[in-house]
Amino acid sequence: MGFLAEFYLPEHDADLADLARSARAAAMKVNRRGSAVTFVRAMYAAADESCFVVYEADSAAAVLAAGQAPGIAFDRGVQINSSEA
């Protein structure tokens, strides 16, 4: 299942490459604990100071755990469907 997690990220704190590395490492850590979660991508909307992280996971709880590991406090997370068409 796909999940989109959103959180506030002030522009002066926005280092998307660093955030993506942290999110990927945290997802791998959660996987080692037995929950299936894979980091897909991170996106930043500067005008809204909003960051979005896309995961593939077996549950919303796994996504929340992946956010907590690097200290990301998600404002919300929702299940998503996507297509490359």
HELIX and SHEET records of a PDB file:
HELIX    1   1 GLU A   11  ASP A   13  5                                   3    
HELIX    2   2 LEU A   16  ARG A   32  1                                  17    
HELIX    3   3 ALA A   46  ASP A   48  5                                   3    
HELIX    4   4 ALA A   60  GLN A   68  1                                   9    
SHEET    1   A 4 VAL A  37  ALA A  45  0                                        
SHEET    2   A 4 SER A  50  ALA A  57 -1                                        
SHEET    3   A 4 GLY A   2  TYR A   8 -1                                        
SHEET    4   A 4 ARG A  76  ILE A  80 -1                                        
END                                                                             
